[in-house]
Amino acid sequence: MNFPKIISLSSLSCILLSTLPAYASYIYVNGWGIQGNVQSCIDNGKRVAAQLKFKLDQDTAWDDASQNSGALFATYKGFTDVSLNYRCDGNTGVMSFGISGPDNDRTFELYSDFFNAL
């Protein structure tokens, strides 16, 4: 991984973490290069989130009208206080996601399930 990619991933993680709930005690974050375009990246994240029973009643927030530069969606797990934030950035070619919650075991389990299903 070259230096600009590390900076991009760090920048995306900061954006990602800024949208997580304040009461989250445990946060797991990861990211890597986008395979395909921003739309397919978002669709893949939503597919996995739906498989894991995250609520998907929130709209995708697009960076611009072209839907090429990037997008973010955030959601939560049923009636729990575990949340998922997922971002695809077309400008840097990086996808990042984070799962947060107050219980380490439950949060890490959902992070691992999400990671393995992507």
Secondary structure, DSSP 8 states (H G I E B T S, - for coil): --HHHHHHHHHHHHHHHHTS-TT--EEEEEEEE-SS-HHHHHHHHHHHHHHTTB---S--EESSTTS-SEEEEEEEBTTSS-EEEEEEETTTTEEEEEEEES-HHHHHHHHHHHHHH-
